Amino acid sequence: MINGWDAANVRISADGGSTWSPLTGTPAYTSSSAYGFSANNDGCSVPGWGGISAGWGAGNFDLSAYAGEEVIIRFALGSDVSYSTADDATITGFYVDNVLVSNAGDTLFFNDAETEGNMTASGVLWNDVFYDYGDVSRPGGAAWGVYESGMEFNGSLDLTAYAGKTIKLKWMSRVDGDDDGGNGTGLHIDDVSIFKSTQLVVPPPSNVAAEVVSGSVMLTWDDMNNPQAVDFFYGDDSYESFIAGSPPWTVGRVVGSGWAQRFDAALPTNLENFYYLLSSGNTANPGQLAPIQVTVWDGDENILYQSAPVTPAAMDEFQVFDLTPADLTVQGSFYIGWCHTDTLYPFPALDSDSEYMGEMYGYTPLSGGAIVSLTGSGLDGNYALFADGTTSSTGGITYNVYRRTENGTFSAPLNATPLTAGTYTDETVENGVGYYYAVKAYYQGVESGYSTEVFAMPEAASVIEMTYDDGTAETGYNSSVGNYLAVKFTPSAYPVLMKRIRFYVNDPAAAGNTIAYVWQGEGDGAPPVDVNTYLFRSAISGLTYGWNQLDITSDSIWVTNGSFYVGWK
């Protein structure tokens, strides 16, 4: 009876690989009949380990029954077509390391996976990248042609998913049983090239602000042509996890291995500081302080800078390393992190509860050095490896300004020609109409996304805003159900026609209702004696976090003397 799913085991053959038998040892197999083997035509009574081992474990098998024989050892994984790494990135497969065969005093065989040695990979699974059909209309159908990305009939030539891995490519052709479409000369492949492109990502303008000036709206934002402070980071400021050591199947347990995070510098940027946090681990896996070397790689994975060994001052606290003496300028993709200088190494801290950006890498100095993506390795997360700097752009950045009204969408830019500075005045506005604005930046032919929207409503010169607020809230007060809150206003001239009232809700989870009021003050300016005697009353539903506005122009609320109160219940 099947009592396991995907499974792995160790097997032995004494007849040159014609037949195989599972080896039993320690730890014991968790199932006696794994569906993963049965689904691959391996029989219904093949045992194996299933589940997750939660780290490396030692396996031991007694081979004394095969003394004097020539045998082959196989490490096998059986997986069905259902739940897999695509469904859960922490399920990464079956790993084997430090294979040792010995008798009482001699080592007969050892392999630590640093070289192939006498190991042979078999049962390799090929992934189909793309396919096309043979026809004179298809690329290369009648003569030599270059097959470029986007020409594929099905699939993609994009190999980004295999970044950091050693891969093999193969081409396979299939033909039918007739030649009624004519006879060709076969499939010819030549001049295969694999290249990596660095994508320039331009950030949207920041600190966009709108100010109403004499029937127009003046917009300002930080001009990216001027030096700007830039932060390179992912995730939040909590680091609830850690990695105990370095992953042996990716970066190798060798001196000089390390951790890196990839970032994109849209503009030439002078790096100034590197921030990192080392974890103290836990009782079972205590962290340790050990020397590291701060390292910066370019987008082609070449080391731009590596510091002398430095011993961090503490664990569980951010450490800052000054990069200004290195005089490093980056643009486009770059990697930054640290490498350990001993077989003992600190634990990198990991943010695992926010959106994973997929930019975590391991580094090994072997074979000339290589950056290895850790996405899908079970070590996914945003690591405490950050940097900052200042842009050194000498110009060339332009801007477009976009406008929409309530419930509208952005379309063509307002400006007829690209803007070269961080300001624009919109003179095509109407009083009493609210406008939403956003700005995009352009650099070297690449467009940014929209900036944060800002709102402005032009008014006639006679319209004033009465407020005791700076536009932000530092705290709040809950008046509870059935109670009132109100603010007193005293105009400087009369009569006054009220146009809009605004309320600020200091609760991100707000979605409630209220009743808005306008009351006439008493003769001495005191609050109204009777709250049921009001100039205006209206229910408001669906309050949101931040400012909520109610237009009351059409209600013709006039204040002809004294003070008035605006509030809610």
HELIX and SHEET records of a PDB file:
HELIX    1   1 TYR A   35  SER A   38  1                                   4    
HELIX    2   2 SER A   64  TYR A   66  5                                   3    
HELIX    3   3 THR A  160  TYR A  162  5                                   3    
HELIX    4   4 THR A  324  ALA A  326  5                                   3    
HELIX    5   5 LEU A  366  GLY A  368  5                                   3    
HELIX    6   6 THR A  553  ASP A  555  5                                   3    
SHEET    1   A 3 SER A  21  PRO A  22  0                                        
SHEET    2   A 3 ALA A   7  SER A  13 -1                                        
SHEET    3   A 3 ILE A  72  GLY A  78 -1                                        
SHEET    1   B 2 GLY A  25  THR A  26  0                                        
SHEET    2   B 2 ASN A  60  PHE A  61 -1                                        
SHEET    1   C 2 VAL A  99  SER A 102  0                                        
SHEET    2   C 2 THR A 107  ASN A 111 -1                                        
SHEET    1   D 2 PHE A 130  TYR A 131  0                                        
SHEET    2   D 2 ASN A 154  GLY A 155 -1                                        
SHEET    1   E 3 ALA A 209  VAL A 213  0                                        
SHEET    2   E 3 SER A 216  THR A 220 -1                                        
SHEET    3   E 3 THR A 423  ASP A 426 -1                                        
SHEET    1   F 4 ALA A 229  PHE A 232  0                                        
SHEET    2   F 4 LEU A 385  THR A 391 -1                                        
SHEET    3   F 4 GLY A 258  TYR A 276 -1                                        
SHEET    4   F 4 GLN A 319  ASP A 322 -1                                        
SHEET    1   G 6 ALA A 229  PHE A 232  0                                        
SHEET    2   G 6 LEU A 385  THR A 391 -1                                        
SHEET    3   G 6 GLY A 258  TYR A 276 -1                                        
SHEET    4   G 6 THR A 329  HIS A 340 -1                                        
SHEET    5   G 6 ILE A 292  ASP A 298 -1                                        
SHEET    6   G 6 ILE A 303  GLN A 306 -1                                        
SHEET    1   H 5 ALA A 229  PHE A 232  0                                        
SHEET    2   H 5 LEU A 385  THR A 391 -1                                        
SHEET    3   H 5 GLY A 258  TYR A 276 -1                                        
SHEET    4   H 5 MET A 360  THR A 364 -1                                        
SHEET    5   H 5 ALA A 370  SER A 373 -1                                        
SHEET    1   I 3 SER A 241  PHE A 242  0                                        
SHEET    2   I 3 PHE A 347  ASP A 351 -1                                        
SHEET    3   I 3 LEU A 278  SER A 279 -1                                        
SHEET    1   J 3 SER A 241  PHE A 242  0                                        
SHEET    2   J 3 PHE A 347  ASP A 351 -1                                        
SHEET    3   J 3 ASN A 382  TYR A 383 -1                                        
SHEET    1   K 3 THR A 398  ARG A 404  0                                        
SHEET    2   K 3 TYR A 435  TYR A 443 -1                                        
SHEET    3   K 3 VAL A 446  GLU A 447 -1                                        
SHEET    1   L 3 THR A 398  ARG A 404  0                                        
SHEET    2   L 3 TYR A 435  TYR A 443 -1                                        
SHEET    3   L 3 VAL A 454  ALA A 456 -1                                        
SHEET    1   M 4 LEU A 485  PHE A 489  0                                        
SHEET    2   M 4 PHE A 564  TRP A 568 -1                                        
SHEET    3   M 4 THR A 514  GLN A 520 -1                                        
SHEET    4   M 4 PHE A 536  ILE A 540 -1                                        
SHEET    1   N 2 VAL A 496  LEU A 497  0                                        
SHEET    2   N 2 TRP A 558  VAL A 559 -1                                        
SHEET    1   O 2 ARG A 500  VAL A 505  0                                        
SHEET    2   O 2 GLY A 546  ASP A 551 -1                                        
END                                                                             
